[in-house]
Amino acid sequence: MNAVDPVMAGEDFARYGRTGAGIPGALLWLGAVNVAQYQAARDEGTALPGLHPARFAPDARPTIATGVQAMSAVLLELFRGR
């Protein structure tokens, strides 16, 4: 797992875990930008658009494939041995 610098971000997702049922939850951060775009922004010191602005344009195929693999791995580990 890679550590990331703290950010001032907020999602409503955290509210789902604050119920009387005590059901655990997790939020995965998934990189969604084309590698070349990411590297160019990093080299230029420019910020990429976040998740909610209209300019957000994920690289769909690898993003979806990685997300499915990550969530599958999490679920397989969660239910392993049950």
C-alpha angles and dihedrals in degrees: 000000000000121000116228131201114259115267135194097244135135136192130182088230092093089067091067092068094051098081131112090251092074094218111168120232140186136203118209121202109219123193108231106171125103109262093237092051091048093050093046092051090047093049092047094043092236126141122243118226115268126234099279108043119097090244093065106115115170122202090247107200100049091037094055093042092051092045093052091048093048095047091045091052091049093050094045090052093045094053098035110127097010 
